[in-house]
Amino acid sequence: MIINKIATYFKQQVKKEEWPVLVWSFLYFVFLLTGYFILRPIREEMGVTAGPENYGWLFLTTFIVMLLIQPFYGKVVSNYSRKQFIPIVYGFFAVMILLLWSLFHLIGTENVVLARVFFVFVSVYNLFIVSIFWSFMADVYNKEQGKRLFGVIAAGGSTGGILGGVITSQLVYLFGTINLLLVSLFFLLLCIFAVFKVRRFATDSTINQEAPLGGSPIEGMKLLFESRFLQQIAIMTVIAVTIGSIFYYLQGEYVRQFFPERDQRTYVFANINTITNFMTLFFQLILIPWLLQRVAIHKILGIFPCMMILALTLFGLMPVLYVVLGAIIMQRSGAYGIMKPPTDWLFTGLPDTIKYKFKNFLDTVVYRGGDVFAQLVLVNYVFISESSLLHWLENKFNFDLNDILVLTVFGIALSIIWLWNAITVGKLAVKKFEYYKDIS
């Protein structure tokens, strides 16, 4: 009965002539995210090798590298159609992965500088490969097709995340952490093959207004200052990134303490990613679509902050390894499966300048800037490091505090503010939709 209902659903959503390109688009995203989620646990391991106390500097470097690459990337996008430059860009990343694999074997896997380089590379790599993918999909599918098919294609990403985690956890002890780079490289080469299969369905235009790229950060910043609604979305993003950074730091600290060997840590990170992607897939395909059709948007946006209040409170009461790992899984799956879909939905029905120019600014400058602020300023200089404000107060007034507990309490307080902010965003969104509907 259930299988028949699923088959009927897909028959209604997908036209007969769309199946070939849809299958290859789905596989393309599966290959892409499988390769990335093989690299991701290795990146987490390299972050531990570099030291969790250095996460702030790593994210700052990632932010700077991303800004330096953006003008070059934008020039390439404007001068070549996506179906021309995508194989070239992926080929470049393939060469970089092979180069890093060679360097690890030549210099050694415990080299801290190389571990930091790898961490930054994967962080930048992820940002660009996913942006390129969705830009390409906007060339392949028109607006009407996107409404019907993008959800199915997006599920390919979560499927790839699950597959990547399983592959890593099963092969890490057989091949070793560093040699998994070659497995990731294999999936990136499969992506290039998929591009050639899909690209004949794409248009030849070099500029596609429907593509999710566009607008400069400066234009996005101007829009931010002009709208309270956009300001609240930006605040919501920064708070979400800050809470995620707290969990990211806790993950690095606890995994380093309890799993001393590199392959052990890679295995743990891979399993975290696998469980996270299973939960994300459930949220994306079942929970959020159901909620969006039945529950007010401000209530949906309030779900994730409530989850984080619960997770941080539980960790504060029981600061043990498996509570930390469970909270991290809840945070990551909720971020991509519960918060991101309705947040992206907020931009539907709004002018293109907001959808593309402001959203580009939000996803790059605001998001990565939030990473830097949370990891470098809050975690290091306010709570954790020997030169932090908290340690200065302890020394000055001669008292001792648990750094992790104070960080957790701060996270709970921030999540409560986030809950108010998310509800505000949802209510402002309804007013924005009504306004633009009236003037359209």
VENBEL-V199722 format. One record per pair of residues at least 24 apart in sequence whose ideal C-beta (glycine too) atoms are under 7 Angstrom apart, sorted by the first residue. I is the first residue (numbers start at 1). J is the second residue. D is the distance in whole Angstrom. If there is no record, write none. Layout:
i = {I/I}
j = {J/J}
d = {D/D}
This chain:
i = {13/14/18/21/21/21/22/22/24/24/24/25/25/25/25/26/26/26/27/28/28/28/28/29/29/29/29/29/30/30/30/30/31/31/31/31/31/32/32/32/32/33/33/33/33/34/34/34/34/34/35/35/35/35/36/36/36/37/37/37/37/37/38/38/38/38/38/38/39/39/40/40/41/41/41/41/41/42/42/42/43/43/43/44/45/45/45/45/45/46/46/46/47/47/48/48/48/48/49/49/49/50/50/50/50/52/52/52/52/53/53/53/55/55/55/55/55/56/56/56/56/56/57/58/58/58/59/59/59/59/60/60/61/62/62/62/62/63/63/63/63/65/65/66/66/66/66/69/73/77/78/80/81/81/81/82/82/82/82/83/83/83/86/86/86/87/87/89/90/90/90/91/93/93/93/94/94/94/96/97/97/97/97/98/100/101/101/101/104/105/109/109/131/134/135/135/135/136/138/138/138/138/139/139/139/139/140/140/140/143/154/155/155/155/158/158/158/158/161/161/162/162/162/164/165/165/165/165/165/166/168/168/169/169/169/169/172/172/172/172/173/176/177/177/177/212/213/214/214/214/215/215/215/215/217/217/217/219/220/220/220/220/220/221/223/223/223/223/224/228/229/229/229/230/232/232/232/232/233/233/233/234/234/235/236/236/236/236/237/237/237/237/238/238/239/239/239/239/240/240/241/241/241/241/242/242/242/242/243/243/243/243/243/244/244/245/245/245/245/246/246/247/247/247/249/250/251/251/254/254/258/272/272/272/275/276/276/276/279/279/279/280/280/280/283/283/283/284/284/288/288/288/288/292/292/296/297/297/297/297/298/298/298/300/301/301/301/301/301/302/302/302/303/304/304/304/305/305/305/305/306/307/308/309/309/309/312/312/312/312/313/315/316/316/316/319/346/349/349/349/350/350/383}
j = {148/149/149/140/198/201/149/152/194/197/198/137/140/153/198/152/153/156/194/191/194/195/198/133/153/156/157/160/156/159/160/163/160/187/190/191/194/129/133/160/191/157/160/161/164/160/163/164/167/187/164/184/187/188/126/129/164/160/161/164/165/273/164/167/168/180/183/184/122/184/122/273/168/266/269/270/273/177/180/266/118/119/122/269/177/262/265/266/269/115/118/119/119/252/252/255/256/265/110/112/115/112/115/116/119/249/252/253/256/380/384/385/248/249/252/375/379/372/375/376/379/380/376/116/119/120/371/372/375/376/372/376/120/120/123/124/368/368/369/371/372/120/124/124/127/364/368/124/128/213/206/206/204/205/206/135/136/139/202/139/199/202/132/136/195/192/195/132/188/191/192/192/125/129/188/185/188/189/121/181/184/185/188/185/181/178/181/182/178/178/178/262/213/212/211/212/213/202/208/210/211/212/202/203/208/211/198/201/202/210/284/281/284/285/277/280/281/284/273/277/274/277/278/273/270/271/273/274/277/274/266/270/267/270/271/274/263/266/267/270/263/263/262/263/266/356/360/356/357/360/356/357/360/361/361/364/365/357/357/358/360/361/362/361/353/354/357/358/358/428/428/429/432/358/421/424/425/428/346/362/425/362/366/421/418/421/422/425/362/366/367/370/366/370/414/417/418/421/335/339/367/370/371/374/370/374/378/414/308/331/411/414/415/331/335/371/374/375/379/407/411/327/328/331/379/324/324/328/321/324/321/325/328/329/329/329/332/333/329/333/337/333/336/337/333/337/338/337/341/337/338/341/342/342/345/426/342/426/429/430/423/426/427/342/342/422/423/425/426/419/422/423/338/334/338/339/415/418/419/422/419/334/415/412/415/416/408/411/412/415/412/408/405/408/409/404/429/433/436/437/432/436/407}
d = {5/7/7/6/6/5/6/7/6/5/5/6/7/5/6/7/6/4/6/6/4/7/6/6/6/4/5/6/5/5/4/7/7/5/4/5/6/6/6/6/5/5/3/5/6/4/5/4/7/5/7/4/3/5/6/7/7/7/5/3/6/5/5/6/5/6/6/4/5/5/7/6/5/5/3/4/6/6/6/6/7/5/4/4/6/6/5/5/6/4/5/5/5/6/5/6/5/6/7/6/4/6/5/5/6/6/3/5/7/7/7/6/7/6/7/4/7/7/4/3/6/5/7/6/5/6/4/5/5/7/5/6/5/5/4/6/7/4/7/7/5/6/5/6/6/7/6/7/7/6/7/7/6/7/5/6/5/5/7/7/4/5/6/6/5/5/6/6/6/6/5/7/6/7/6/6/5/6/7/6/6/5/7/6/7/7/4/6/5/7/6/7/7/5/5/6/5/7/6/5/4/6/4/5/5/7/6/5/5/6/7/7/7/6/5/5/4/6/6/3/6/4/6/7/5/7/4/3/6/6/7/4/5/4/5/7/5/5/5/7/6/7/5/6/5/7/7/4/6/6/5/3/5/7/5/7/5/5/5/5/6/2/7/6/7/6/6/4/7/7/4/7/5/6/6/5/5/6/7/7/6/6/5/6/7/5/6/6/6/5/6/6/7/4/6/7/4/7/7/6/6/3/6/6/6/4/7/6/5/7/6/7/6/6/6/6/3/5/6/6/5/6/5/5/5/5/7/5/5/5/5/6/6/6/5/5/5/5/7/4/6/5/5/4/6/3/5/5/6/7/6/5/7/7/7/7/6/4/6/7/5/3/5/5/6/4/7/6/5/6/5/5/6/5/5/4/5/4/4/5/6/5/4/6/5/6/5/5/5/6/6/6/6/4/7/6/5/5/6/7/7/6/5}
